[in-house]
Amino acid sequence: MLSMFSDFSVKRVVVVGLGYVGVPVACSLADAGFEVVGIDVIQSKIDMINKGESPIKGKEPGLDELLKKVHKAGRLKATDDYSVCEGAYAVLIMVETPVDRDNVPRYEALKSAVTSVGENLKKGTLVVIESTIAPRTTTDIVQPILEHKSGLKGGEDFYLVHCPERVAVGVLLKNLKELDRIIGGINEASAKKAKELYKNIVKGKLYLTDSITAEAVKTAENTYRDTQIAFANELAYLCEELGIDVFEVQKLVNTSPGRQMLLPGAGVGGHCLPKDPWLLLYGSGKTFQPKLIPTSRHINDSMPHHMVSLAEEALTQSKISPHGAKVAVMGYAFVEDSDDVRNTPALPIIDHFRRRGIEVVIHDPFVKGVEGIGLTKNLNDAVGGADCAIFVTAHSRYKNLKLKNLLQKMRTPIIIDGRNLFDRKKCIKEGFVYKGVGKKH
Ligand SMILES: NC(=O)c1ccc[n+]([C@@H]2O[C@H](COP(=O)([O-])OP(=O)(O)OC[C@H]3O[C@@H](n4cnc5c(N)ncnc54)[C@H](O)[C@@H]3O)[C@@H](O)[C@H]2O)c1
């Protein structure tokens, strides 16, 4: 496996986990001149990369082209064989780090990857954890496994840092290149070593700190966003009660200096925001009881259920019996113009109606083939004969929908707007029953 590349003078970097983070990182490092080997446990991803194809669908500007370019140049390969870590300049780990139903971190993927890296680790290699992890994970979990498996000493024989990733789906390459990064070393030498690597692909500032601080920074920045969204969602509930429009309120709040209120919506999804607050809090509570962060999580988790309530109110108002009713869920990805469905707020909505025996058709222009979900890319199939169209995702396609066409195709003209896609007054004028998050009902 070490002979994957012919030129041994070029530094080899191994990227473990070829997902939304791993693919752009691997491509960027390869484009910067490194010989990059990606490792994954999913054979189809390995095959795609080795054919020069990106396993990530949805709009990711520049990624397909970059992957083709570095593949053609022979600087990016993929495998499931960890022996490529032997003698590598750096090994970057970016596998998934979810939490379970009790909000406890599930580190199976991380521990498995770290174990395999440890078994193949040689002196002088830099190991980077890019996955988002709870404070103390680098020193309390990762370092002991690496040391145990390799027989080497962290900070002396090998370098170890946590350099959390800040990319977002839809702007993966742009964020990777432009955003500042935090590099948290288990010691100063490790942090400095990692800076040498990252300055090849990051134009933003590189801030050096310790690994626990870096872990806290990453989980805190997403927690901060989650609590801000929770504020917007709570205000949406309040505005509905007041009979005013939260989006108008938000716009006007932001005319006050220093206010940057976010938007409310149908729910918070993705691999990061719904779990990073729990990672931040993991192991806390010994000397204080966190209140704001868990409450914010619960408010955001309530939004899909609120969408369901709005839909049920509208169906009752339109005298539609659940028996024989058809609901169209518009958007399955958690974020606009993406194929990322992780923790999508669409799922609790779909589950609810299916449990009630109501026919649910799901439309998404980007997502394909989610097992057992029953999804169409054909808009007419979704809204045709529907009694209620529930807009969960702000895909660009929906923003340009013609209300008249929608009206003609639906059996009952009900719009539930979870993303402020439509003008309430216009919808009502066209003959729709319209209910939107944070709007007058
Ligand atoms: N998606 C984002 O926008 C984003 C942003 C910032 C940080 N993060 C963090 O980065 C990490 C990765 O996120 P992602 O979105 O890329 O996840 P992902 O699920 O898209 O990718 C993870 C990849 O790791 C692979 N994998 C799992 N176990 C493995 C093993 N033992 N060996 C090799 N490969 C293995 C999986 O098959 C998968 O392809 C997470 O900790 C996440 O919280 C993600």
PDBQT file of the ligand as one rigid body, heavy atoms in Angstrom, charges set to zero:
ROOT
HETATM    1  N1  LIG A 501     -20.655  18.353   7.973  1.00  0.00    +0.000 N 
HETATM    2  C1  LIG A 501     -20.207  19.504   8.392  1.00  0.00    +0.000 C 
HETATM    3  O1  LIG A 501     -20.562  20.526   7.824  1.00  0.00    +0.000 OA
HETATM    4  C2  LIG A 501     -19.225  19.597   9.555  1.00  0.00    +0.000 A 
HETATM    5  C3  LIG A 501     -18.707  20.848   9.888  1.00  0.00    +0.000 A 
HETATM    6  C4  LIG A 501     -17.802  20.955  10.921  1.00  0.00    +0.000 A 
HETATM    7  C5  LIG A 501     -17.447  19.821  11.637  1.00  0.00    +0.000 A 
HETATM    8  N2  LIG A 501     -17.980  18.618  11.320  1.00  0.00    +0.000 N 
HETATM    9  C6  LIG A 501     -17.552  17.459  12.101  1.00  0.00    +0.000 C 
HETATM   10  O2  LIG A 501     -16.658  16.697  11.306  1.00  0.00    +0.000 OA
HETATM   11  C7  LIG A 501     -16.851  15.300  11.545  1.00  0.00    +0.000 C 
HETATM   12  C8  LIG A 501     -17.188  14.601  10.248  1.00  0.00    +0.000 C 
HETATM   13  O3  LIG A 501     -18.382  15.121   9.747  1.00  0.00    +0.000 OA
HETATM   14  P1  LIG A 501     -18.892  14.780   8.285  1.00  0.00    +0.000 P 
HETATM   15  O4  LIG A 501     -20.041  15.666   8.051  1.00  0.00    +0.000 OA
HETATM   16  O5  LIG A 501     -17.790  14.793   7.313  1.00  0.00    +0.000 OA
HETATM   17  O6  LIG A 501     -19.367  13.261   8.532  1.00  0.00    +0.000 OA
HETATM   18  P2  LIG A 501     -19.727  12.178   7.416  1.00  0.00    +0.000 P 
HETATM   19  O7  LIG A 501     -20.631  11.204   8.072  1.00  0.00    +0.000 OA
HETATM   20  O8  LIG A 501     -20.156  12.856   6.156  1.00  0.00    +0.000 OA
HETATM   21  O9  LIG A 501     -18.334  11.488   7.123  1.00  0.00    +0.000 OA
HETATM   22  C9  LIG A 501     -17.696  10.639   8.006  1.00  0.00    +0.000 C 
HETATM   23  C10 LIG A 501     -17.020   9.554   7.193  1.00  0.00    +0.000 C 
HETATM   24  O10 LIG A 501     -16.205   8.788   8.072  1.00  0.00    +0.000 OA
HETATM   25  C11 LIG A 501     -16.291   7.432   7.652  1.00  0.00    +0.000 C 
HETATM   26  N3  LIG A 501     -15.852   6.545   8.732  1.00  0.00    +0.000 N 
HETATM   27  C12 LIG A 501     -16.532   6.166   9.836  1.00  0.00    +0.000 A 
HETATM   28  N4  LIG A 501     -15.779   5.343  10.587  1.00  0.00    +0.000 NA
HETATM   29  C13 LIG A 501     -14.594   5.209   9.950  1.00  0.00    +0.000 A 
HETATM   30  C14 LIG A 501     -13.407   4.493  10.231  1.00  0.00    +0.000 A 
HETATM   31  N5  LIG A 501     -13.272   3.774  11.326  1.00  0.00    +0.000 N 
HETATM   32  N6  LIG A 501     -12.400   4.574   9.332  1.00  0.00    +0.000 NA
HETATM   33  C15 LIG A 501     -12.512   5.311   8.205  1.00  0.00    +0.000 A 
HETATM   34  N7  LIG A 501     -13.614   6.031   7.895  1.00  0.00    +0.000 NA
HETATM   35  C16 LIG A 501     -14.635   5.965   8.754  1.00  0.00    +0.000 A 
HETATM   36  C17 LIG A 501     -17.748   7.264   7.283  1.00  0.00    +0.000 C 
HETATM   37  O11 LIG A 501     -17.958   6.133   6.476  1.00  0.00    +0.000 OA
HETATM   38  C18 LIG A 501     -18.005   8.580   6.541  1.00  0.00    +0.000 C 
HETATM   39  O12 LIG A 501     -17.746   8.476   5.158  1.00  0.00    +0.000 OA
HETATM   40  C19 LIG A 501     -17.920  15.214  12.615  1.00  0.00    +0.000 C 
HETATM   41  O13 LIG A 501     -17.338  15.145  13.868  1.00  0.00    +0.000 OA
HETATM   42  C20 LIG A 501     -18.655  16.525  12.477  1.00  0.00    +0.000 C 
HETATM   43  O14 LIG A 501     -19.292  16.901  13.673  1.00  0.00    +0.000 OA
HETATM   44  C21 LIG A 501     -18.845  18.473  10.286  1.00  0.00    +0.000 A 
ENDROOT
TORSDOF 0
